[in-house]
Every structure is written in C-alpha cells, then in structure tokens.
C-alpha cells in the first residue's frame, strides 16, 4: 500500500510550527523597541532637600532608555554609604524607561539641579539610549560644565559612549562592555580603549566594563570619596563575592556559539512566564539584579506587578511606575524581594503561583544566586551566555 507523502509532511510542519511559536514570544520580548513615556505624570514630586554635610552624586539618565542595573546598582551602593545625596537626573523630569511597562521617576532635571546650586562630587554615566557620537548636546554640555577639578566621573558599560563624547577621556584609558567594545570604540578615536579590567582609573576619571561591573566601579569611587572602611561596609551589604574589589577581568564578547545556545533554549526548553513583585521599600540593588538577569534569560514573558495602585517607592526613595496589567495570573513563577509574609487576601490571590523568594539578609551575592538558578533551569551553557551578556567574567 502506498502511503501519501502528506502523512509525513503534516507532522513535520506541525512540529516546526510549534518550535517557531515557542521561540517567538521570548525573542519578541527581548527585542521589543523601548517606548518612551507619553501622557501626564502620575507623580508630582517636590524637589529633594539635600543634606549639606553629605557629598552629591548625580546619576545621569535618559528618559528614552537607561540600562536598569547600570543606573540602580550605583544608586543603591552610593546611598548605602549613608554619606551621599544621590540623585537620578535627566534633561527634563520625565519618567525613565527601564523595561517594558516599567518606569522610574528622576529626582531632578538639569535646570532644577542648577537652580539649587548643587555641586557634583561624583557624576555617574550609565548606558543610555545613544551608543555612538550622535549624543544630545544639552546632556554633554551639562556633564562638562559640572565636572570640576575635584569631581569624580564614572562611566558604566556603554555609558562610555557618552563619556567619550565629552572629550574628557581624550588620551585617557576607558573601557566598555566586551560585546560592544568594537562598535563603541570605533566611534571615538581619542580615548585610549582598554580591556581585561573591571575598572579603569586616570586621575578622577573612571570607567567600567559591562553591566555587572557597575558594582566594581561604584565601589572604587566610594573608596575614593569616603575611604576603605565605608567601601567595605557597602561591599558586605550586598554580599560581594570577594573581600576586595575585583580588578581582573576577562573581556569575552558574545559569539555565534552563544547565540546558538540561546536559539536552542527558546526552541527546545520551557520558556517561562515570569513576574516580579514591586513593593514599597523594595531594595533597589536586589530588584535590579533580578530584573536584569531574568530579563536576559529569554522568558516567554517577564512582567512587573504592583499589588495596590501603579506606583511604589523604593528603599531609598525612588518612585517606580508600573503601566502594565497588575492582575497576577498565568505565571510560572513570581519573584519576590520581601521579608514579611503575605496577607491572607494576597495569599488567596497567589495560591496557584510559584513564589521565588530572595531575602536580602541571605549570605550570597544575588547575581550568583540568580545565575545558579538559571543554570539549573537551562543548563551551564545557557548560564554562560547570561554571564557573558552581563560581562560578568
């Protein structure tokens, strides 16, 4: 009896279609273009009141896009010194896009900071939306005008493009994310581009390698501003995995093999629907770590939730704005940074959701905790991809 070819072709087509559908959601979520804030602001905040006994740290942000960990890790670490007024500052006080459906309100605009006559003891430049020479001249001029002889400047990851555009790093060492090194350095010939270090230093100018090295860069500047004892206190606060600031670094760029591992994961492994719960008092460092690492694990979806309303205030006073649907349903896991138990009503709402808890008083560096868990879920090769995407080498 002759069997029709369609009997073989149809299952193959169904199998391939299923693979493609399995891959589409994580790939789409990873590559979705950021959407800047539009409409009115739900938060009308007054100007902060600086403590004149403390040093002023300005973290530059771009409302179109600022890399989450690059911005919030330094924000937490400098605040944890208890010796700094730390401000996220933008050209205009507009909510900053940090991930899909999630924004953070800056505390100051350039004009407001100038009206308060605040002097910059440190300026931190995370990776912003523009990674070449076509920088916003207003932003560049503000940085240059506030960089005084005693000011420390720290560029983080691809913030090196903005830092290089100021001209302040001309003839000075600067580094950036290993996977973006060739692209960013090709646009700026005057700095001295270096690799295989977590942090560069030339006088008061500092720069870091990729995303994860925001920690080393911040700790280095903290030690310069406040001394070793304060730096050690902050280092221990986040359970940093070394007794001293790590300086050695392997600059490893993502390659074809790493991308193939991603493709295998999204095609053949379970692509989870993940959520992260945002609550008043949430630790900025822990939140940024969880969102950054699991955002790089190519989940089917990754949403942030607020149980009541649409805004929360973090431990050190930032206002987060969630614009997505806050009904928690259909999740494979919900990641939670809190110490107190859920209320009976909250427990009822979450009874069918797997809760992943991260107590801040734990003894392990949270970056390592998340990487270990990702490795158990998807294997060591995919875990290595996530590490390299963070430049955590």
MOFEN-V178610 format. One record per residue. RES is the residue in three letters. PSI is psi in degrees with one decimal (NA if undefined). BURIAL is I if it has 9 or more other C-alpha atoms within 8 Angstrom, else O. Layout:
res = (RES;RES)
psi = (PSI;PSI)
burial = (BURIAL;BURIAL)
This chain:
res = (UNK;UNK;UNK;UNK;UNK;UNK;UNK;UNK;UNK;UNK;UNK;UNK;UNK;UNK;UNK;UNK;UNK;UNK;UNK;UNK;UNK;UNK;UNK;UNK;UNK;UNK;UNK;UNK;UNK;UNK;UNK;UNK;UNK;UNK;UNK;UNK;UNK;UNK;UNK;UNK;UNK;UNK;UNK;UNK;UNK;UNK;UNK;UNK;UNK;UNK;UNK;UNK;UNK;UNK;UNK;UNK;UNK;UNK;UNK;UNK;UNK;UNK;UNK;UNK;UNK;UNK;UNK;UNK;UNK;UNK;UNK;UNK;UNK;UNK;UNK;UNK;UNK;UNK;UNK;UNK;UNK;UNK;UNK;UNK;UNK;UNK;UNK;UNK;UNK;UNK;UNK;UNK;UNK;UNK;UNK;UNK;UNK;UNK;UNK;UNK;UNK;UNK;UNK;UNK;UNK;UNK;UNK;UNK;UNK;UNK;UNK;UNK;UNK;UNK;UNK;UNK;UNK;UNK;UNK;UNK;UNK;UNK;UNK;UNK;UNK;UNK;UNK;UNK;UNK;UNK;UNK;UNK;UNK;UNK;UNK;UNK;UNK;UNK;UNK;UNK;UNK;UNK;UNK;UNK;UNK;UNK;UNK;UNK;UNK;UNK;UNK;UNK;UNK;UNK;UNK;UNK;UNK;UNK;UNK;UNK;UNK;UNK;UNK;UNK;UNK;UNK;UNK;UNK;UNK;UNK;UNK;UNK;UNK;UNK;UNK;UNK;UNK;UNK;UNK;UNK;UNK;UNK;UNK;UNK;UNK;UNK;UNK;UNK;UNK;UNK;UNK;UNK;UNK;UNK;UNK;UNK;UNK;UNK;UNK;UNK;UNK;UNK;UNK;UNK;UNK;UNK;UNK;UNK;UNK;UNK;UNK;UNK;UNK;UNK;UNK;UNK;UNK;UNK;UNK;UNK;UNK;UNK;UNK;UNK;UNK;UNK;UNK;UNK;UNK;UNK;UNK;UNK;UNK;UNK;UNK;UNK;UNK;UNK;UNK;UNK;UNK;UNK;UNK;UNK;UNK;UNK;UNK;UNK;UNK;UNK;UNK;UNK;UNK;UNK;UNK;UNK;UNK;UNK;UNK;UNK;UNK;UNK;UNK;UNK;UNK;UNK;UNK;UNK;UNK;UNK;UNK;UNK;UNK;UNK;UNK;UNK;UNK;UNK;UNK;UNK;UNK;UNK;UNK;UNK;UNK;UNK;UNK;UNK;UNK;UNK;UNK;UNK;UNK;UNK;UNK;UNK;UNK;UNK;UNK;UNK;UNK;UNK;UNK;UNK;UNK;UNK;UNK;UNK;UNK;UNK;UNK;UNK;UNK;UNK;UNK;UNK;UNK;UNK;UNK;UNK;UNK;UNK;UNK;UNK;UNK;UNK;UNK;UNK;UNK;UNK;UNK;UNK;UNK;UNK;UNK;UNK;UNK;UNK;UNK;UNK;UNK;UNK;UNK;UNK;UNK;UNK;UNK;UNK;UNK;UNK;UNK;UNK;UNK;UNK;UNK;UNK;UNK;UNK;UNK;UNK;UNK;UNK;UNK;UNK;UNK;UNK;UNK;UNK;UNK;UNK;UNK;UNK;UNK;UNK;UNK;UNK;UNK;UNK;UNK;UNK;UNK;UNK;UNK;UNK;UNK;UNK;UNK;UNK;UNK;UNK;UNK;UNK;UNK)
psi = (133.7;125.4;130.5;142.7;-29.9;-25.4;-27.4;-37.4;-40.6;-47.6;-35.8;-44.1;-42.7;-42.5;-46.8;-40.1;-40.2;-40.5;-45.1;-43.6;-38.3;-34.5;-26.8;-42.8;-50.8;-36.9;-41.8;-43.6;-35.9;-36.5;7.1;131.6;138.7;146.1;114.7;159.6;141.1;149.3;-168.2;163.7;131.6;-7.2;123.6;90.8;143.8;168.0;142.3;156.8;106.5;149.3;114.2;-16.8;-9.6;158.3;154.5;125.3;122.3;125.9;111.6;139.0;158.1;121.9;-24.4;-39.2;128.5;130.9;127.7;-58.1;-37.4;-34.0;-47.1;-27.7;-51.8;-37.8;-46.3;-48.6;-43.6;-36.9;-35.7;-16.1;-25.7;20.4;14.1;140.9;114.7;123.9;130.8;125.5;136.8;167.7;-46.8;149.0;80.8;141.1;138.1;127.7;123.9;-23.0;170.7;126.1;15.7;129.4;158.4;139.7;127.2;158.1;-22.2;150.3;166.3;-44.4;-40.7;-41.8;-40.3;-36.2;-27.1;-3.1;46.2;131.9;134.9;115.5;-28.2;141.4;124.8;132.1;100.1;177.4;123.9;-170.4;-23.1;126.2;20.9;-160.2;-6.6;63.2;160.4;116.4;-29.7;-44.7;-45.6;-44.2;-38.4;-44.9;-49.1;-39.5;-20.3;2.2;100.9;168.0;-30.7;-1.3;135.1;136.5;133.2;116.2;141.1;128.3;-130.0;5.0;-12.0;-29.9;-46.1;-42.4;-44.0;-35.0;-20.0;-20.2;-7.5;-23.3;6.9;126.8;4.6;154.6;142.9;149.0;177.3;-177.0;132.8;-37.1;-16.2;2.1;-48.7;-41.8;-53.4;-45.7;-26.0;-17.6;-7.8;106.7;-16.2;-33.8;163.8;103.4;127.5;160.6;179.9;30.2;147.5;-37.3;135.2;153.6;131.3;99.7;-121.1;11.2;126.7;155.2;158.1;162.5;-146.6;-167.3;-55.2;-25.6;2.9;-30.3;-51.5;-41.6;-44.8;-43.9;-37.0;-45.4;-35.4;-43.4;-39.3;-41.0;-38.7;-5.3;165.6;-38.2;-44.0;-42.1;-44.0;-38.5;-44.6;-41.5;-44.4;-29.9;-39.7;8.1;41.9;137.4;25.0;151.5;-20.0;166.7;126.2;127.3;-30.5;143.2;140.6;112.2;94.0;119.2;148.9;139.2;-174.5;-35.8;-40.8;-42.2;-33.4;-37.5;-36.4;-45.3;-42.7;-39.6;-49.5;-23.3;-40.7;-10.1;168.1;125.5;106.3;148.9;114.1;146.6;157.3;130.5;127.1;128.2;156.9;134.5;5.4;139.8;121.2;-38.4;-45.8;-44.7;-47.1;-38.2;-49.1;-46.8;-40.0;-46.5;-46.8;-23.5;-25.1;3.3;8.9;56.3;163.3;-40.3;155.7;106.9;153.0;146.6;145.7;127.3;-35.9;119.3;-154.4;0.3;151.0;157.9;128.5;177.1;-44.4;27.5;7.8;146.5;119.4;139.7;119.1;123.8;2.4;-175.4;121.0;10.9;116.9;110.7;152.1;23.2;146.6;-32.4;145.6;121.2;130.9;129.4;95.5;157.8;-32.7;152.5;162.7;152.7;162.3;-38.7;-41.1;-40.5;-40.2;-40.0;-29.5;13.7;-25.9;12.6;134.0;122.3;125.8;115.3;147.3;84.0;129.5;-23.2;6.0;166.6;1.1;144.6;125.2;-29.5;-44.7;-37.5;-47.9;-41.7;-40.3;-42.5;-41.2;-38.7;-39.9;-33.6;-41.1;0.9;160.2;-31.2;-40.4;-37.5;-40.1;-35.9;-46.3;-42.0;-47.8;-36.2;-25.1;-7.4;36.7;74.7;NA)
burial = (O;O;O;O;O;O;O;O;O;O;O;O;O;O;O;O;O;O;I;I;O;I;I;O;I;I;I;O;I;I;O;O;O;I;O;I;I;O;O;O;O;O;O;O;O;O;O;O;O;O;O;O;O;I;I;I;I;I;I;I;I;I;I;I;I;I;I;I;I;I;I;I;I;I;I;I;I;I;I;O;I;O;I;I;I;I;I;I;I;I;I;O;I;I;I;I;I;I;O;O;I;I;I;I;I;I;I;I;I;I;O;I;I;O;O;O;O;O;O;I;I;I;I;I;I;I;I;I;O;O;I;I;I;O;I;O;O;O;I;I;I;I;I;I;O;O;I;O;O;O;I;I;I;I;I;I;I;I;I;I;I;I;I;I;I;I;O;O;I;I;O;O;I;I;I;I;I;I;I;I;I;O;O;I;I;O;O;I;O;O;I;I;O;O;I;O;I;I;I;I;I;O;O;I;I;I;I;I;I;I;I;I;I;I;I;I;I;I;I;I;I;I;I;O;O;I;I;O;O;I;I;I;I;I;I;O;O;I;I;I;O;O;O;O;O;O;O;O;I;O;I;I;O;I;O;O;O;I;I;O;I;I;I;I;I;I;I;O;O;O;I;I;I;I;I;I;I;I;I;O;I;I;I;I;I;I;I;I;I;I;I;I;I;I;I;I;O;I;I;I;I;I;I;I;I;I;O;O;O;I;I;I;I;I;I;I;O;I;I;I;I;I;O;I;O;I;O;O;O;O;I;I;I;I;I;I;I;I;O;O;O;O;O;O;O;O;I;O;O;O;O;O;I;O;O;O;O;I;O;O;O;O;O;I;I;I;I;O;I;I;I;I;O;I;I;O;O;I;I;O;I;I;I;O;I;I;I;I;I;I;I;I;O)
